[in-house]
Amino acid sequence: MKSQIYFLSLMGLCLFTSCTQQEWYKKEFSEETMKTYASQLRSGAFYSNYQGTVAEQMHQKEALSMDSTNAALWRELGTARVKRGILDEMEYYYAEAVKRHPEKWAGFRGYLYLYFYRNFPKAIADFNLGDEVNGQVDYSQGQSHDYMRGICYYGLKDYQAANEALSKYIDKVTQEEGEEWVDVYAILYKGLTLMKLDRINDAITEFDRALKYYPNLSDCFYHKARIYVIRGQFDLALMQLDLAEKHFKKGYFHQRPYVEVLEQIYLQDIQDLRSQISTI
């Protein structure tokens, strides 16, 4: 009797194992299931491994083999290259992402061309593409394309176009949400643009407007000091430089992770301008 029970139990175990193994070693999946697995593998790789590590990259490429239409996978592979300075591979992977989902990734690539590579024409082209496919002036990485176009034109020394793009962004946000919601660095760049256009009084107005919302911004005090030097108002310039140095040493100046921003100031800039005044 016991032998019969053991025999039946063994048979049941074999049947259970056989059925389970068929699920474990399933080799064919629907296209929809493959897309789901690829998306899950991409997310798991991102959250479980440091970006750009061998493990993370292997997971991303395995996911890509399951679903080559997933634009986020192509973009993720490109991002690791951005942070390691591998431009040709970044451009390859981002081109694939933009081709598959320009609505989302064209502006993002433009952001990279602007801040990481200072390729202003390519950045502008991507912002234009993103706006075209989305049917509006869009945002990428939380920044308006008009705002970033303004910085691009500034970098290209087309200061009139820079002023128009920055003003368009500032005016739109001011009208729709209130001036306090404008990115203060856009106001800073507008002030710098007006200096380039020799509109000195208007430039000071913009620097003061930026200080209204970021009262410790060292850049504004430094550039106001430059204007006072031009005007021959050296005492006022020195007062501004004292404030610029004080706030700079506390870290209150325009900067970004990974890259140097256009017209980024340094402590030596402040000290050099003070030395220049002392020789006049």
TAPE-V984216 format. One record per run of one state. SS is the DSSP state (alpha for helix, beta for strand, coil for the rest). FROM is the first residue (numbers start at 0). TO is the last residue. If there is no record, write none. Layout:
SS/FROM/TO ; SS/FROM/TO
This chain:
coil/0/0 ; alpha/1/23 ; coil/24/29 ; alpha/30/47 ; coil/48/52 ; alpha/53/65 ; coil/66/69 ; alpha/70/81 ; coil/82/85 ; alpha/86/99 ; coil/100/100 ; alpha/101/114 ; coil/115/118 ; alpha/119/133 ; coil/134/137 ; beta/138/139 ; coil/140/141 ; beta/142/143 ; alpha/144/154 ; coil/155/157 ; alpha/158/175 ; coil/176/177 ; alpha/178/180 ; coil/181/182 ; alpha/183/195 ; coil/196/198 ; alpha/199/212 ; coil/213/216 ; alpha/217/230 ; coil/231/232 ; alpha/233/247 ; coil/248/265 ; alpha/266/277 ; coil/278/279
